[in-house]
Amino acid sequence: MVKQSAIKVKHALMETYRRTPVKLIKGKGCFAWDENGKKYLDFTSGIAVCNLGHVPEKVKEKVGKQLDQIWHTSNLFEIEAQEKLAEKLTELSTFDRAFFSNSGAEANEAAIKLARLYANKRKKSGPIVTFQHSFHGRTLGTLSATGQEKIQKGFDPLLPGFAYLPYNDPAALSEVDTIKPIAVMLELVQGEGGVIPAKQVWVDALISTCKKNGILVIVDEVQTGMGRTGTLFAYEQYGFEPDIMTLAKGLGSGFPIGAMLAKEEVAESFTPGTHGSTFGGNPLATTAGLATLETFIEEKVIENAQKQSKYLWAKLETFKAQFSFIKDVRGKGLMVGIETEIEAAEIIRAALKEDLLVLSAGPHVVRLLPPLIVSEEEIDLFAEKMQTVFSHF
Ligand SMILES: *Cc1c(COP(=O)(O)O)cnc(C)c1O
């Protein structure tokens, strides 16, 4: 039977995204090609996912081998790649245990559940403090955690148990003292909220309040993690040890995977039956994650990200000096926001005409998330294209 529809739609997909009318069908490193063979310089990395660039050789090889072995077993069985990835992640961080999910939102869901379980076991109650302009995901739990009305609008009733405080604001510190939350959850550089780095002094004070009052610190490193800000994890630069960290975007080089890591004392609240996922950490996903981390180490990806970010930031400073509509250039490492008086959407459109892919973070911030394997030549090419783009305005 042919369905009768009152509305004529272009296609069968729900309209949840405002898509750029380009189909990328092939990628290599910092470049992607559309169906007509047109080549683009990709400074989006699929939203901080393809940190090793498109189709990284080693990840392709390892996932390819795994494709011939076994794809999925469920967590009813032991999974070698999952164990190895957990070992590697805990070895490279301050955490002792890992739980694997399929996305950032799910990693945050796991963090929220773990924090609540940990508190409940200690007969503590209170909300989880999150911050204004934060972004923690689109599931009901994580959109409730997200401090942005535009994300929450229309989805009432939200999940209770969150208190939103102003980010980078000293007023939040005394609030934390009065609210006595069970946990504080934050991005160290707010991504979707406009590429806003947390101030060191503010973080210092916040963490010390939390430690003094036995409040868990959860860092959402779904976007800042995996080298994006110039260290493997952003918290390393702030000089403190969180209790819980979540990862996703860059962890699998494009293979969907998320992770929630915690210190032993907190992690032990999870016992068999308390949390789970059918797909989470399956052999394909964790093979991709493991190969990604191995590539980071073998190919000194972080070192390159640090070096190239200096080169990129110098170029951006000259743009700022040259174009008065650029109000601010901010971020950390290769996570950059350019705040302009011009709408970000207009700049993105102009960049597309130069075969350059960039993204936004709010209406007036152009966001750059180049692959961490970017070279000086590719940054030169970016600067050349961006010069043309900015000159249009
Ligand atoms: C992208 C993002 C999420 C959500 O990740 P999904 O994989 O889209 O669910 C959560 N937190 C932060 C900081 C993010 O940038």
The ligand as a Gaussian input file, in Angstrom:
#p B3LYP/6-31G(d) Opt

LIG

0 1
 C       29.305000      15.890000      21.554000
 C       29.266000      16.022000      23.005000
 C       28.442000      15.197000      23.801000
 C       27.452000      14.222000      23.212000
 O       28.070000      13.203000      22.496000
 P       27.183000      12.278000      21.515000
 O       28.156000      11.247000      21.044000
 O       26.677000      13.154000      20.422000
 O       26.090000      11.704000      22.335000
 C       28.530000      15.321000      25.173000
 N       29.375000      16.202000      25.750000
 C       30.164000      17.014000      25.021000
 C       31.084000      17.950000      25.711000
 C       30.131000      16.960000      23.632000
 O       30.892000      17.793000      22.907000

